[in-house]
Amino acid sequence: MSSLNFIGGEKGGVGKSVVARALAQYFIDSQQPFTGFDTDRSHTTFTRFYQSYASPVIVDSFESLDAIAQALDEAQGAHLPHIVVDLAAQTAAPMARWIQESDLFAVMADMGVGVNLWHVADAGKDSVDLLDRLLDTYGAGPNYIIVKNLGRGSDFSQLEHSDALKKALEFGAHVVSLGQLQESSMRKIDRQDASFWAAVNQTSGPDSLGLLERQRAKHWLKKTYETLRSLPL
């Protein structure tokens, strides 16, 4: 089954693009076809790191967003690709209008495509409140994947004891943790505009990772892939 993955969390700085990039690298390394879309007008982070696979879309334009579904429709008769959509902060409202007015979940169900709504969370209360809002918006229709990003906090007790998480689990949500990649290594990768594959294989250049940095990045990817294999992808 193909999957349509909206990587969200609504607030900035929770690590949405890191999750989108990790998922993209997972599909590449697993030799599973995928197409990416980037909704961040100012930074286009996903497009920068996976420019051969991702293209920008404008969230307040239905015509632009329609390209996401069109990528699946054009692949009919072939092996459907996975879709990864990196959602910028504060895009929930226009995305909800597009999804609901297009009856997107029904269209994807008819195509045999699973819809995954990813909620990337830091350890703050805002992430809990935004999860609750996400659940109220879409109800029991899609798959929910809640990511506790350990690079954005270590104490997720507010989330773990929240009514929002309880509701999500009643909807069958998957809750996973994303380990922290060393901050200095991530800065070097970002300065290179490098994919995770390039980061662990590039051995020259001013921002290339050192021997043990590459090994830590490989270990981080391995653990991340183990987590992703547990999800409905």
C-alpha positions as CSV (number, residue, x, y, z in Angstrom):
1,M,0.0,0.0,0.0
2,S,1.1,3.5,-0.8
3,S,0.9,6.2,1.9
4,L,0.2,9.9,2.0
5,N,2.1,11.5,4.8
6,F,1.4,15.0,6.1
7,I,4.3,15.9,8.5
8,G,2.9,18.5,10.8
9,G,2.8,19.8,14.3
10,E,1.7,23.4,13.4
11,K,4.2,25.3,15.6
12,G,7.6,26.2,14.4
13,G,10.8,24.6,15.7
14,V,9.5,21.2,16.7
15,G,11.5,19.3,14.0
16,K,8.9,18.7,11.3
17,S,11.4,19.0,8.5
18,V,13.9,16.7,10.2
19,V,11.1,14.0,10.4
20,A,10.2,14.6,6.7
21,R,13.9,14.3,5.7
22,A,14.3,11.1,7.7
23,L,11.2,9.6,6.2
24,A,12.4,10.6,2.7
25,Q,15.8,9.0,3.3
26,Y,14.1,5.9,4.7
27,F,12.1,5.5,1.4
28,I,15.2,6.1,-0.7
29,D,17.3,3.5,1.3
30,S,14.4,1.0,1.2
31,Q,14.1,1.5,-2.6
32,Q,10.5,2.6,-2.3
33,P,9.4,5.3,-4.7
34,F,8.3,8.6,-3.1
35,T,7.5,12.2,-4.1
36,G,7.9,15.1,-1.7
37,F,6.2,18.4,-1.3
38,D,7.4,21.4,0.7
39,T,4.9,24.0,2.0
40,D,7.5,26.3,3.6
41,R,7.7,29.4,1.5
42,S,10.5,31.1,3.4
43,H,13.0,28.3,4.0
44,T,11.9,25.4,1.7
45,T,14.0,23.1,3.9
46,F,12.7,19.9,2.5
47,T,13.3,21.0,-1.1
48,R,16.8,22.1,-0.2
49,F,17.9,18.7,1.1
50,Y,16.0,16.5,-1.3
51,Q,15.7,18.7,-4.3
52,S,15.6,15.7,-6.7
53,Y,12.5,14.4,-5.0
54,A,10.6,17.4,-3.6
55,S,8.9,20.5,-5.0
56,P,7.2,23.5,-3.4
57,V,3.4,23.9,-3.1
58,I,1.4,26.9,-1.9
59,V,-1.0,26.0,0.9
60,D,-3.5,28.7,0.2
61,S,-3.9,27.7,-3.4
62,F,-6.1,24.6,-4.0
63,E,-4.7,24.4,-7.5
64,S,-1.2,24.1,-6.1
65,L,-2.1,21.6,-3.4
66,D,-3.9,19.5,-6.0
67,A,-0.5,18.5,-7.3
68,I,-0.1,16.3,-4.2
69,A,-3.1,14.1,-5.3
70,Q,-2.2,14.4,-8.9
71,A,1.2,12.8,-8.3
72,L,-0.7,9.6,-7.2
73,D,-3.3,9.8,-10.0
74,E,-0.6,10.0,-12.7
75,A,1.0,6.9,-11.3
76,Q,-2.2,4.8,-11.7
77,G,-1.4,1.4,-13.2
78,A,2.1,1.6,-11.9
79,H,3.4,1.1,-8.4
80,L,2.0,4.1,-6.5
81,P,4.7,6.2,-4.8
82,H,4.6,7.3,-1.2
83,I,4.0,11.0,-0.7
84,V,5.7,13.1,1.9
85,V,4.4,16.6,2.6
86,D,6.5,18.8,4.9
87,L,4.0,21.2,6.5
88,A,5.2,24.6,7.5
89,A,4.1,26.2,10.8
90,Q,0.6,27.7,10.8
91,T,-0.7,25.8,7.8
92,A,-3.3,23.7,9.5
93,A,-6.3,25.9,8.6
94,P,-5.7,26.1,4.8
95,M,-4.7,22.4,4.7
96,A,-7.9,21.5,6.5
97,R,-10.0,23.5,4.0
98,W,-8.4,21.7,1.1
99,I,-8.6,18.3,2.6
100,Q,-12.3,18.6,3.7
101,E,-13.6,20.4,0.6
102,S,-11.8,17.9,-1.7
103,D,-13.0,14.9,0.4
104,L,-9.4,13.8,0.2
105,F,-9.6,10.9,2.6
106,A,-12.4,9.3,0.6
107,V,-10.4,9.8,-2.6
108,M,-7.3,8.2,-1.1
109,A,-9.3,5.3,0.3
110,D,-10.7,4.6,-3.2
111,M,-7.1,4.5,-4.5
112,G,-5.9,2.3,-1.7
113,V,-3.7,4.9,-0.3
114,G,-3.3,5.2,3.5
115,V,-3.3,8.7,4.9
116,N,-1.0,9.4,7.8
117,L,-1.2,12.7,9.8
118,W,2.1,13.1,11.7
119,H,2.1,15.3,14.7
120,V,5.7,16.2,15.6
121,A,5.8,17.4,19.2
122,D,8.2,19.1,21.5
123,A,7.8,18.8,25.3
124,G,5.7,21.9,25.7
125,K,2.0,22.4,26.3
126,D,1.4,24.0,22.9
127,S,2.1,20.7,21.2
128,V,-0.6,19.0,23.4
129,D,-3.1,21.7,22.6
130,L,-2.4,21.5,18.9
131,L,-2.7,17.7,18.9
132,D,-6.2,18.2,20.5
133,R,-7.1,20.6,17.7
134,L,-5.8,18.2,15.0
135,L,-8.0,15.4,16.4
136,D,-11.0,17.6,16.6
137,T,-10.5,18.7,13.0
138,Y,-10.3,15.2,11.4
139,G,-11.8,12.7,13.9
140,A,-11.3,9.0,13.5
141,G,-10.6,9.0,9.7
142,P,-6.9,9.0,9.1
143,N,-3.9,7.3,10.8
144,Y,-2.3,9.5,13.5
145,I,1.4,9.3,14.2
146,I,2.6,11.3,17.2
147,V,6.3,11.9,17.3
148,K,8.0,12.8,20.6
149,N,11.1,14.6,19.3
150,L,13.8,14.1,21.9
151,G,15.8,16.8,20.2
152,R,13.2,19.3,21.4
153,G,12.8,18.1,25.0
154,S,13.1,15.1,27.3
155,D,10.1,15.4,29.6
156,F,6.9,14.6,27.7
157,S,4.8,14.0,30.8
158,Q,2.4,16.8,29.8
159,L,1.6,14.9,26.5
160,E,1.7,11.5,28.1
161,H,-0.9,12.4,30.8
162,S,-3.1,14.5,28.5
163,D,-6.7,14.0,27.4
164,A,-5.5,14.7,23.9
165,L,-3.2,11.7,23.9
166,K,-5.9,9.5,25.4
167,K,-8.3,10.6,22.6
168,A,-5.6,9.9,20.0
169,L,-5.0,6.4,21.3
170,E,-8.7,5.8,21.1
171,F,-8.4,6.6,17.4
172,G,-5.6,4.1,17.1
173,A,-2.8,6.5,17.0
174,H,0.8,5.4,16.9
175,V,3.2,7.1,19.4
176,V,6.9,7.0,18.7
177,S,10.0,8.8,19.8
178,L,12.7,10.4,17.5
179,G,16.1,10.3,19.1
180,Q,18.4,13.3,19.1
181,L,21.2,13.7,16.6
182,Q,24.1,15.6,18.1
183,E,23.4,19.3,17.5
184,S,26.8,20.2,16.1
185,S,26.5,17.4,13.5
186,M,23.0,18.6,12.5
187,R,24.4,22.1,12.0
188,K,27.1,20.8,9.7
189,I,24.6,18.8,7.7
190,D,22.3,21.8,7.4
191,R,25.2,24.1,6.2
192,Q,26.0,21.5,3.5
193,D,22.3,21.3,2.4
194,A,23.1,17.6,2.4
195,S,20.8,14.6,2.5
196,F,21.3,12.3,5.4
197,W,22.9,9.8,2.9
198,A,25.4,12.4,1.7
199,A,26.1,13.5,5.3
200,V,27.2,10.0,6.4
201,N,29.2,9.3,3.2
202,Q,30.8,12.7,2.5
203,T,34.4,12.7,3.9
204,S,35.8,15.9,2.5
205,G,34.8,19.6,2.7
206,P,34.8,22.2,5.5
207,D,31.4,21.0,6.9
208,S,31.9,17.2,6.4
209,L,31.3,15.1,9.5
210,G,34.3,13.5,11.2
211,L,34.7,9.7,11.6
212,L,32.7,9.4,14.9
213,E,30.2,12.0,13.8
214,R,29.4,9.9,10.7
215,Q,29.1,6.8,12.9
216,R,26.7,8.6,15.3
217,A,24.7,9.8,12.3
218,K,24.5,6.3,10.9
219,H,23.5,4.9,14.3
220,W,20.8,7.6,14.6
221,L,19.5,6.7,11.1
222,K,19.4,3.0,12.0
223,K,17.4,3.6,15.1
224,T,15.1,6.0,13.2
225,Y,14.5,3.4,10.5
226,E,13.6,0.8,13.2
227,T,11.0,3.2,14.4
228,L,9.6,3.9,10.9
229,R,9.3,0.2,10.2
230,S,6.9,-0.1,13.0
231,L,4.5,2.4,11.4
232,P,1.7,2.0,8.8
233,L,3.9,3.2,5.8
